[in-house]
Amino acid sequence: MAERRALFQYGNFKLHSGARSRFKIDCDALTAEDWATLAEIAVRRVGAFSTVWSCGGASERFAVALRAHLDSDGPALIVDDVLTTGETITDMRNALTPNSPAVRFLYKGLVVFARGKCPKWVTPLFQYTGED
């Protein structure tokens, strides 16, 4: 039996954003059942959505779980596993939309874990507001 990875790890880490942190959230440790449960929680938090876009990496597994809940009504949902600066999810939204601010309301953002403040259009399921 393979040893399960730890979701939360303490040490000295360089994050995807380039920042340094004393802890890491490793969403590759989450199981398919974990992702399905997070999707159930998410649906109640963000409401209806018609499609799901992933920012890549572990968030693709989140997107797969969320696609079981698609509704023909609602905006597109852009998901990421861990948000630190918001740059990755904002870059994804910008890549999907023209430069017109009027079109951007067609997207909702959703992250499992936020390590700080989220852009107004992004909903975190869990948010850490302490210092690293």
C-alpha positions in Angstrom: 0.0 0.0 0.0 1.4 3.4 -1.0 2.0 5.9 1.7 -0.4 8.8 1.6 1.2 12.3 1.1 0.5 15.0 3.7 -1.9 17.8 2.6 -0.3 20.3 4.9 3.5 20.3 5.1 5.7 22.4 7.3 9.2 23.5 6.2 10.8 26.0 3.9 9.0 26.1 0.5 9.1 28.2 -2.6 5.5 28.6 -3.8 4.2 28.6 -7.4 4.0 32.4 -7.0 7.7 32.6 -6.2 7.1 33.6 -2.6 8.7 31.7 0.3 6.6 30.1 2.9 7.0 28.0 6.1 4.1 25.8 5.0 2.8 24.2 1.8 -0.7 23.0 0.8 -0.1 19.9 -1.4 -3.4 19.2 -3.1 -1.9 16.3 -4.9 -2.5 14.5 -1.6 -6.3 14.7 -2.0 -8.2 11.6 -3.1 -11.0 11.4 -5.7 -13.4 11.2 -2.7 -11.9 14.4 -1.2 -12.4 16.2 -4.6 -16.0 14.9 -4.8 -16.7 16.2 -1.3 -15.1 19.6 -2.1 -17.2 19.8 -5.2 -20.4 19.2 -3.2 -19.4 22.0 -0.8 -18.5 24.3 -3.7 -21.8 23.9 -5.5 -23.6 25.2 -2.5 -21.2 28.1 -2.2 -21.0 29.4 -5.8 -24.4 28.4 -7.2 -25.1 27.3 -10.8 -22.4 27.2 -13.5 -22.5 26.0 -17.0 -18.9 25.0 -17.6 -15.6 24.5 -15.7 -12.1 25.7 -16.6 -9.1 24.5 -14.6 -5.9 26.4 -13.9 -4.0 23.1 -14.3 -2.2 20.8 -11.9 -4.2 19.5 -9.0 -7.1 21.8 -9.9 -7.9 19.7 -12.9 -9.1 17.0 -10.5 -11.3 19.6 -8.9 -12.7 20.6 -12.3 -13.5 17.0 -13.1 -15.4 16.6 -9.8 -17.3 19.8 -10.4 -18.3 18.9 -14.0 -20.7 16.4 -12.4 -22.7 19.4 -11.3 -23.0 21.4 -14.5 -26.2 23.4 -15.1 -27.2 25.0 -18.3 -27.8 28.3 -16.5 -25.0 30.2 -14.9 -21.6 31.6 -15.8 -18.4 29.6 -16.5 -16.4 28.6 -13.4 -12.6 29.0 -13.3 -11.1 26.8 -10.6 -7.7 26.5 -8.9 -6.5 24.5 -5.9 -4.5 27.0 -4.0 -4.5 30.8 -4.4 -1.6 32.9 -3.1 -1.5 36.1 -5.1 -4.5 35.5 -7.5 -2.2 35.9 -10.5 -2.8 32.4 -11.9 -6.6 32.4 -11.8 -6.7 36.0 -13.1 -4.4 35.1 -16.0 -6.7 32.2 -16.8 -9.8 34.5 -16.8 -8.0 37.1 -19.0 -7.0 34.3 -21.5 -10.6 33.2 -21.7 -12.2 36.7 -22.1 -11.7 39.6 -24.4 -10.4 42.8 -22.9 -13.9 44.1 -22.4 -14.8 44.4 -18.7 -18.5 43.8 -19.6 -17.7 40.2 -20.6 -15.8 39.3 -17.4 -19.0 39.0 -15.3 -19.7 35.8 -17.2 -17.0 34.1 -15.1 -16.9 33.1 -11.4 -13.6 32.0 -9.7 -13.4 29.3 -7.1 -10.4 28.1 -5.1 -10.2 25.3 -2.5 -7.6 27.1 -0.4 -6.7 30.8 -0.3 -3.5 31.8 1.4 -4.6 35.4 1.6 -7.1 37.9 0.1 -8.9 36.8 -3.1 -9.9 39.0 -6.0 -13.6 40.0 -5.6 -14.7 37.6 -8.3 -13.1 34.5 -6.6 -14.7 32.5 -3.8 -12.5 30.5 -1.5 -13.8 27.3 0.2 -11.1 27.7 2.9 -9.1 30.9 3.6 -6.0 31.4 5.7 -5.4 35.0 6.7 -2.4 34.6 9.0 1.2 35.3 8.3 3.6 32.6 7.0 
